[in-house]
Every structure is written in C-alpha cells, then in structure tokens.
Amino acid sequence: MISFISAIIVLIIGYLVYGRVVENVFGPDDRRTPAVTMEDGVDFVPIRTWKAVLIQLLNIAGTGPIFGALMGACFGPVVFLWIVFGAILGGAVHDYMSGMISERNKGASIAELSGIYLGKPALYIMRAFSVLLLLLTGTVFVTSPAALIARMTPESLSNTFWIVVILVYYVLATLLPIDKIIGRLYPIFGAVLIIMAVSIGGASLFGPGYHIPEISFTNLHPEGLPIWPFMFVTVACGAISGFHATQSPMIAKCITSEKEGRKVFYGAMIIESVIALVWAAAGVAFYGGTQMLNEALSAAGQSGTVYEISKTMLGPVGGVLAVIGVVACPITSGDTAFRSARLILAESLHLDQKNMRNRLIITIPLLGIGAFLTQLDFNVLWRYFSWSNQTLAMISLWVASAYLLKNAKNRYGSLITALPAAFMSAVSLTYILMAKEGFRLSSAIAYPAGICFAFVLFCIFLYNMSSARTGLPRK
C-alpha cells in the first residue's frame, strides 16, 4: 500500500517539477495558435483548456492503461516503477512534445513532422506506419468494449450487434466537427473515467481482504516472461505510447495558448498513468497474486476480468459505473484513432476536410477495413498493436530530439527526448526479435542487438548535437 500511494505522489511531483523542466526546454510563447489562425469549424476549433485536457485524456486512455496494466501486473509490483518513471521521463515528455511541435507546424500529424525533421523517407514510412497503427487501434477499441457491453446486456444483443453500433458511432465521430460529438461527450466520459479510477483505487486500498503488495524487483510472471523487454511493451498507454503521438496533434489544432500545453498534454498523460497504477494494483489485490490474475486473464479475457473486478469491488451500482468508464475509454480512443487516420490521409492526398464529400471519401474505406479487422483474433491484434505502438513512440521521440536540436535555446535540452528515444529503440527491436509474432530469437541474440541498435542511434544523435553546437552541417 505504501508503494502504491508513494507512486501516485511521485507522479504528481513529476508533473509539477519535471513537467516544468520539459516546458522550459520547449519554450512556449504568446504566438497565436492554429486554432485561431486556421479555424475551419471542423478540425481547427478553439476549445477551452479544461475541456481540452479531458478530451486529450479520453483520446489517449483507451484500454491500454486498463488492459495493459492488468497484464503488466502479472510481472509483479515492479510494474509500478515502469508506470511511474516511464510516464514522467518518457510518456508525458513524448505527448507534450508531439502536441507542441505539431502546434508549431500548423497542426501537422506525426507523419508530416517526421518528414520535416527526419527527412522524406521518414515521411513515407511514417504515413504508412501511423495509419496502420491507427487502424489496429481503432479495431482493438471496437472489439474490447463490444465484448464488455455484451456481458452487461441481454443475450439477444450479441457481441456482433455492439460492434456494428460502435462502428456506426465511429462514422459520425470521424466525420462531424470535433466540437459536435467529441467536444460535448468527452468531458462527461472523462468525469466518469476519473470517478471510476478513484472508486477502484479506494476499494483496493480500504476494501476488506485486499492487499496491494510493495514494490520489489522480482519477476513474478507465472509464465516466466522476462521483464525486459516484455513488460515495457505490455504496459504501453500507462507509461509511454506512440499512439498518443497520433492524438496530440488533434488537440494541438484546438488549444488557444501554447502556455496551456503542459496541462493538456503532459497533464493528461500523468492522469492516465494514475489510472494504470490503479488497475495494476487492483488486479494483484483482487486476485491475491500474479498467478491467479494471469489465470483470470487467460480464462475470462481482459474484458471479463475488468467486469469481475468492478462488480465485486464496488457492488452492482458501482460496478456499472466502473464498467461505463472502462467502456468509454476504448470507444473514445477508437473514434479519434479513425479521425486521426482521416487527417493523416487527408494531408497526404491534399484533400480539404471542410468538404463533407472529401471526408466521406476517406472515412468510409477506413471504417470498412476496420470492420474486416474485427473478425481477427483480439489477442493477435493486441500483440501487434503493442509492438507497433512502442515503435511509433521511439520514432516520435527521435522526431522531438531533431526538433529540439534545431530550435531549443540550449541544445543539451534535447537529451530529455533523446535518452528515452534510445531506451525505446532498445525495447522495440529487442521485443520484435524475441516475440512470438516476431523472429522468436533467443535473448542471447536479441539483447545485444537491441542495445547496439540504441547505442548507434544515440551516437548519431550526439554527433548531430555536437554539429549543432559547433556550427558544422548536420546530417
């Protein structure tokens, strides 16, 4: 219990202290934002700061900080350390930079930013990679809430029925101006999500018979999965997630002051990390250990496990409230995943999105592909989503590093993104070399390869940092 409470306190301190450091490195000023200079009534729409925070939170907080945290808890309470320090030093920095750099570039997507700061090859790779990730994300965030809603409704309303309902909603949320559905519903869902997290956290702390273990470095995973790199990929959205780099530019089109960026981007990520901590703690406390938690996840799936924890801990009324919050998470990330994909494709095709016809041209095929992908196995989709998610985080952090080398007042400030970028580079390559969905190589090969990959990229960064300082041409 002490570790859990301490972890939350450290997250808050991280926002107040390290968040200010990150903000100072970027250097927000009083320039007019794209929400003001490019307002179009569809995607570029001024939104109040408190509402932007809640929308950003719902955009990024899909099932990742819940499902991912529960699966990450199978490694034991060591997962608390990754959630806390991964978020403060990596995830929140990643989200802030991707949002603010987009804001400085007329609300450009992470794909376009990659082209600007890493070169044309990166642009084409990231266009394809980010759209693929968004399709996987949108699909994952159709199937998981549909399964959970189906558990709460009559048998006549099957899983397939709810998939169709959610897809229809996604069509509307993707097409309509951001302030019509997203701007009105998300603050409500955000409040429910926060209440749900507080309720589950309180029950874990003070409920009879529940015990949250203290932090240890012991690997307690029942199946023997190594902490490195599997835990760092399993818990994505609660610590660091490349998906967020596709979402932050959406809100970058809506903020009305650069100086509100820390609250909107860094702050929303810290809130999401608190949610991940709550669910990681609740999973171990409820089942009494990693063995039974892992068995529950295997038998009932992620949705069933969440339902059982919520209903048992909080009773019928509290359980329904908690499940509504859990359902809202993926749905409100799935719709913005498809919306982000529309915006990236619109940038690539130079289609003006004020025109409804142009929006339909992109949206209908996207949702059609998403509907097809829902027929695939959820666990397979999740594994590919998790790896591609962390790989995108790696690339986004290198984009931010390149931006800071060019624009920061102090070039050494770029280390705040380059160090987590190198770390995630090692995570991403090591995982895909070892994982079942990857090359299935031994750790004897994968570990050195991942470390060497990160080392080479970091050396390239240091060379460019030195060139920037001495005035030599940068590569």
N, C-alpha and C positions, 0 to 999 in steps of 0.2 A: 504493500500500500504506500509506503514512504517513497519508493522509487517512482510509482505512478504519479503521485502528487508533485514530486520534485521535477518530473519530466514536463508536466504542464507548466510549472513555474519557469523552467528554463526556456520553454518555447515563448512565453510572454516576454521574458527578458531579452531573448533573441530578437524579437520584433522591435522592442524599444531601443536596443543598443546596436546590434549588428545591422538591423534594417536601416538605421540612420547612417551607418558607415556606407552601406551599399548606395543609398540615396545620394550621399555626398560625392561618391565616386562618379555617379552618373551626372549629377549636376542639373536638376530640374530648374526651369526658369519661368518667366511670366509670358512666354510667347503664346499666341493663340493656337488652340489645338485643332486637329482635323474636324472634330465635332462641330466646331464653329465655322471654320473656313471652308469646309466641304459638305456642309449639311445637305442631305438629299431626301430626308424623310423616310428612308428605307433602312440603310445600314449605318450611315453617319447621322446620328441623332444625339443631341445633348441629353445626358442623364445625370441626375443628382448623385452625389458621391455615395451616400448611404445605400442607395438603390444599386449603384454600380458594384459596390462591394458584394451585395447579396447575389446579384446576377453572376458576377465572376465566380463566387463560391459555388453556386449551383452548376455553372458551366464546367468547372474543373472537378467537382466532387461527384463523380459517378459511383459505380460500385467499387472502384478501386480502393478508397480508404476504408471500406467495409469488408468486402470480399477479400481483397488483397491483404488487409490487416489480419483477418481471421486465419488465412493460410500462412501468413508470416508468423503468427503467434505459435504455429506448430514448431518453430525453431526454438521457442522458449522466450523468456523475458529479455534476452539480448536484443530482440526486435525493437524494444523501446529506444535503445541507443541510436539505431538506424533512423527511426522515425524522427527523433528529436534533432540530431545533428545533420542528418540528410536534408531535412526541411530548412533549418536555419542557414546552413552553409551552401546548400545546393538548390533545393527545390524552390524556395522563396526568392533566391537570387535569380534563378532561371526564369521564374514567372515575371518578376519585376523587369528584368532586362528585356525579355521578349516583348512585353507590353510597351515599355517606354521607347525602345528602339523602333518599334512599329509606329508609335505615335509620332516620332521624329521623321518618319518616312511616309507620311500621309496614310497611315493605317495599313501599310503593306503586310502581306502574310509572311510567315516564316520562310516559305519557299522563295519569295521575292527578296527577302532580306539576305538569304543565303547567296543568291546571285549577286547582290550588291557588294557584300563583304567577303565572300569566299570565291567568287568567280562564276562564270557562265556554266561550267559543268555541274557545279553545286546546285545552281538554279534548276536545271532539268532533272537532276536526281531527286531533289527535294520536292519538286512538284509531284512527281510520281509517288515518292515515298510517303509524303504527308497525306495525299488523297487516299492512298491505300490504308494508312493508319486510321484515317477518319472513317473510312468505310467499315473497317474492322471494329472500331469503337462504336459507331452507330449501331452495328449489328449486335455486338455484345450487349449494348444498352437497350436493345429491343427484347432479346430473349430472356435476360435475367429478371427484369421487372414483370414481364408477362408470366413467367413461372411463379413468381411470388403472388401476383394478383390472383392467378388461377387457384392457388391454395386457399384463398380467402373468400371465393365466390362459389356459387352452385356449380355442380359438375357439368351442367349444360353449357356453361361459359368456359370453354376449354382454353388451353394454352394458345392454340392457333387463333381463336377468336380475339384474344387480347393482343396478340402480335399484330393482327390486322388493325385493331383500334389504335394501337400505338403508332403504327406506320401512317395511318391517316392523320393523326395529330402531327407527326413529323413533317408531313407535306405542308400543312398550314404554317407551322412554326418556321419552316425553312423559307417559305415564300413571302409571308407577311412582314411588314416593317417591324423592326426589333422592339418597338415600344408598344405594339398592339397585343401580343401574347406574352412574349418573354418579359418585357418590362412590367407587365401587370401581375403575372402569376408568380414569377420567381421570388419576389420579396416575401410572398406568403409561404411558398415552399421552403424558402431559406429559414424563416422563423420556425417552421415545423421541424426542419432538419436539426436546428440548434437545440430546440426543446427536447427532441428525441435523444440527441447525444448526451445532454445533461441528465436526462432521466436514466438512461442505461448506465452512465458513469456513476450516478448516485447509487443505483441499485447494486452495482459491482462493489462499491466502497462500503456501503452500510447494510446491504441485504443479508439476511441470516444465512450462514453456511457458505458464503462466498469469500474467497481469499485470493487477492492479487499477489503473485509472487514478486520477490525483489529481483533486481537486475543481477544477472550472472552472465559470464561469457561461455557457459557450457552450451553445446549444441544438443538440444533435446528433441530434435526431429525424429519421429518414430520410424520413418523410412530411411533414415541415415543420409538424407540430402545434405551436402556440405553448405555451410553458411555462405562461403564465397564460391561462386557468385550468386547462388540461387536466391538467398534471402533478399539481395539487393535488387533483384528483378521481380520477385513475387510481390513485395511491398513497393509499388510504384507511386500511385497517386497520393499516398500518405506521406511520402518522403521527397521524391522527385519524379516528375512525369513529363515526357516530351509532348504528350497530348496537350498539356497546358500551353505550350508554345503555339498551338493552333487556335487556342481560345483567347489568349490575352490580346492579340490584335483585334479581335472582335470588339472588346470593350475599349481598346485604345481608340477606336472610332467614335467613342461616346463620352469619354471623360472631358471635362471642361477646364481642367487645370493640371499641368504637369505635377504640381506640388501635392496633388491628391493621389499620385501613383503608388506611393508606399502603402497607403491604406488599402487601395483597391487590389493591387497585385501581390505585394509581399504579405499584407494582412490576411487576404483570403486564403493564401497557402498555409499560413500558420493556423488559421481556424480549421482547415481541412486536416492538418496534422493532429490537432487535438481530437478530432473525430476518429482518426485512425488509431490513436492511442486508446481511446475509449473502447473501441471494438476489439483491439488486440487484448486488452486487459479483460474485457467481458468474456471473450472466448475461453481463455485459460481459467478464469474464476468460475465460470458457469459449469464447465466440464471437469474441473478439478485437475487438469493437466493436459499436456500436449497429446498424449496417446488417445484419450477419449475424444478430444477435439478433432483430431485427424480422422478418427473413425466416424464421427458425426458428419464431417465434410464429405467423406467417401460415400456414406450411406444415403444421406439426405440432400447432398449438394449444398452449395453456398446459400441459395435462397431458403432451403428448408432449415438450415442451421440458424440463419438470421431470424426466421419466423419462430423457431423454438425458443431461442434466447429471449426475444422480445416478449412473447406471450407469457412465458414462465416468470421472467423477472418482474414484469410490470402489470401482470393481470390482463384481463380482456380489453379494458378501455385503453390502458397504457400501451398494451401490445399493438392495438390497431393504430394508435398514434405513432408508435415507433415504426411500424411497417410502412405507414404512409410516408414517413420521412425517408425510409430506405427505398421505396418505390420512386419517390420524387427525385432522388439522387441520380439514378441512371437515366431516367426519362429526360431530365433537364440537362443532361450532358449529351445524350444521344441526339436530341433535336439540334443542338448547337454544333455537334460533330458534322451533321449533314449540311448545316448552314455554312460552316467554315469551309467544307469541301466545295460548296457552291461558289463561295467567294474566291477561293484559290483558282478554280477552273475559269471563273469569270475574268480574273486577272490574266490568265494565260491566253484566253481566247479574245480578250479585249471586248467583252460584251457589257454594255451599260446595264447595271442592275436596277435602274429606276424603271425600266421597261418590264412589265409583268411577263410578256412573252419570252424575253430573254431569260428570266428567272425560271420559267417553266421548261425551257429547252434543256437546262442543266439539271433541274431538280428531279424531274420525272425519271430519267435514266438512273440517276444516283439512287433514288429510293427503290427502283426496280432491282438493281444489283443488291441492295441491302436486303430486300425481301428474299432473294435467292440464297444469300449467305445465311439467313436464319435457319435454313434446313441442315446446315452443317453442325457437327458436334461442338457444343459450347466449350468444353474443356480444351479442345484443339484450338479453337478460335482464341480463347483466353491466353494460351501459351504464346501464340504468335503475336497477339496484341501486346503482351507484356514485353517481349523482346524488342519489337519494333518501337514500342513506346520509349524504352530506355535508350535505344539507338538514336531516336529523334532528339531526346534530351541532350545526349552527347553532342550532336551536331549543333543544336541551338546554343549551347554554352560556348562552342568554338566560334559561332557567329558573333555572340556577345563579346567574346575576347577580341575578335578582329575589330569590332566597332570601337571598343574602349581604347585599343592601341591607336586608333586614328583620331578619336575625339576626346578622350578623357584628358583633363588638365595634367594629371600625373599618370604616366604610362604604367607605373607599378600597380596602379589600381586595377589593371586588367587581370591581375593574379586572382582576384576574387571570383572570376569566372573561369580562368584557365586551370586552376587547381581542381575544382570539381569536374571540369571538362575532361581532364586527364584521368581522373578517377573513374568517371562513367565510361570512358573509352576502354579501360581495362575490364570493367564489368561487362560491357556489351559484347566484346569479342570473346572473352573467356566463356560467357554463357552459351553463345551460339556454337562454340566449338565443342562444348560438353553436353548440351541438352539433347533430349530425345528427338526434338523437332529440328535439331541442328546436325552436327557432324559426329556426335557421340564419341569424341576423342577422350582419352584419359586426362586426368588433371596434370600428369607429368608433362604433357604437351600443351594443354590449354593454359595453365597458369603462367609459364614463361612467355608464351605467345601474347597473352593479354598484357602482361607487364611491359614487354618490349614494345608493343603497339602504342601503349600510353606514353612510354618514355620517348619514343621517336616523335610523336606528335607534340609533346611538351618541349622537346629540344627545338623543333621548328618554330614553336611559339616564342621561345626565349631568343632565338636568332632574330625573329621579326621585332621583338621588343627592343633588342639592342640596336637594330637598324633604325627603329623609330626614334630612339634616344640620340643616336649619333648623326642622324640625317641621311644615312645610306638608303638606297632604294629598297623597298620592302617587296618580298615575293608574295 
